[in-house]
Amino acid sequence: MPHATVGSEMQFTATLSNRFQVTIPKAVRDTYGWKAGQKFVFSVEGDAALMKPVPTFDELEGIAEGACSDGCRDREDRY
């Protein structure tokens, strides 16, 4: 359930268990479509930790479309 509202963002609370586990609130999981077994990466920013899902290979497809490949190595020029 929502804990507080800041601007247009909803904030939720969760409790860190004695096994250092946190349950992500259902509203957050549903909003982002996160599933059990999905991998996440944590980065520390000041006094906060930011959690982001690790993208799948399918999600990365096409991210370099239109990038200049001049001077890039190819399979043929490797040792």
GIDA-V638381 format. One record per helix or strand of 2 or more residues. SS is the DSSP state (helix for helix, strand for strand). FROM is the first residue (numbers start at 1). TO is the last residue. Records with the same first field share a line. If there is no record, write none. Layout:
SS = FROM-TO, FROM-TO
//
This chain:
strand = 2-6, 9-12, 40-45, 48-53
helix = 26-32, 57-60, 75-77
//
